[in-house]
Amino acid sequence: MVKDLIQESRMRSDERQAKSLMMIGAGLALFGLVCPFFWISLIWGNSPHETWVYGVHSLCFIVIGSIILVKGWYDIKHPGAPVNLQKL
């Protein structure tokens, strides 16, 4: 019985960690989407090269945030998946 309670609390901790990972990923992706440098450059008509640089920078934030978001989602959907594989 005690072992079940310990495992249940551990699972809740893992779920909490995965949800916080998802929030970080969503925040990064959202920041990339509303990046002020890109939108100011686009609206004010700065040089195309500068706008492309800011666009690629924003895209990197969106991609990295999306990867982190999907990783957290995967951790929630597959709670028994191994976390650390370096125990060889």
C-alpha positions as CSV (number, residue, x, y, z in Angstrom):
1,M,0.0,0.0,0.0
2,V,2.8,2.4,0.9
3,K,4.6,1.5,-2.3
4,D,1.5,2.4,-4.3
5,L,1.2,5.7,-2.6
6,I,4.9,6.5,-3.3
7,Q,4.5,5.5,-7.0
8,E,1.4,7.6,-7.3
9,S,3.1,10.7,-5.9
10,R,6.0,10.1,-8.2
11,M,3.7,9.9,-11.2
12,R,2.1,13.1,-10.1
13,S,5.5,14.7,-9.9
14,D,6.4,13.5,-13.4
15,E,3.1,14.8,-14.7
16,R,3.7,18.1,-13.1
17,Q,7.1,18.3,-14.6
18,A,5.8,17.4,-18.1
19,K,3.1,20.1,-17.8
20,S,5.6,22.7,-16.8
21,L,7.7,21.7,-19.8
22,M,4.7,22.1,-22.0
23,M,4.1,25.6,-20.6
24,I,7.7,26.6,-21.3
25,G,7.5,25.3,-24.8
26,A,4.2,27.1,-25.4
27,G,5.7,30.3,-24.1
28,L,8.7,30.0,-26.3
29,A,6.6,29.3,-29.4
30,L,4.2,32.2,-28.5
31,F,7.2,34.6,-28.0
32,G,8.5,33.5,-31.5
33,L,5.1,34.2,-33.0
34,V,4.7,37.7,-31.5
35,C,8.4,38.6,-31.6
36,P,8.5,42.4,-31.5
37,F,11.7,42.7,-33.5
38,F,10.2,40.9,-36.5
39,W,6.9,42.7,-36.4
40,I,8.4,46.2,-36.0
41,S,10.9,45.4,-38.8
42,L,8.0,44.2,-41.0
43,I,5.6,47.1,-40.3
44,W,8.2,49.9,-40.4
45,G,9.6,48.6,-43.7
46,N,13.2,48.0,-42.7
47,S,15.6,46.4,-45.2
48,P,14.5,43.0,-46.4
49,H,17.7,41.4,-45.1
50,E,17.0,42.6,-41.6
51,T,13.4,41.4,-41.8
52,W,14.6,38.0,-42.9
53,V,17.0,37.7,-40.1
54,Y,14.3,38.6,-37.5
55,G,11.9,36.2,-39.3
56,V,14.4,33.3,-39.1
57,H,15.1,34.1,-35.5
58,S,11.4,34.0,-34.7
59,L,11.0,30.8,-36.6
60,C,13.8,29.2,-34.5
61,F,11.9,30.2,-31.3
62,I,8.7,28.7,-32.7
63,V,10.3,25.4,-33.8
64,I,12.2,25.0,-30.5
65,G,9.1,25.9,-28.4
66,S,7.1,23.4,-30.5
67,I,9.6,20.6,-29.9
68,I,9.6,21.2,-26.2
69,L,5.8,21.3,-26.2
70,V,5.5,18.0,-28.1
71,K,8.1,16.5,-25.7
72,G,6.0,17.4,-22.7
73,W,2.8,16.1,-24.4
74,Y,4.6,12.8,-25.2
75,D,5.7,12.5,-21.6
76,I,2.1,12.9,-20.4
77,K,0.7,10.4,-22.9
78,H,3.4,7.8,-22.3
79,P,4.1,7.9,-18.5
80,G,6.1,4.6,-18.5
81,A,8.6,5.8,-21.1
82,P,12.2,5.7,-19.9
83,V,13.5,9.1,-19.0
84,N,17.2,8.4,-18.7
85,L,18.9,5.9,-21.0
86,Q,22.4,6.4,-19.8
87,K,22.3,3.5,-17.3
88,L,24.2,1.2,-19.7
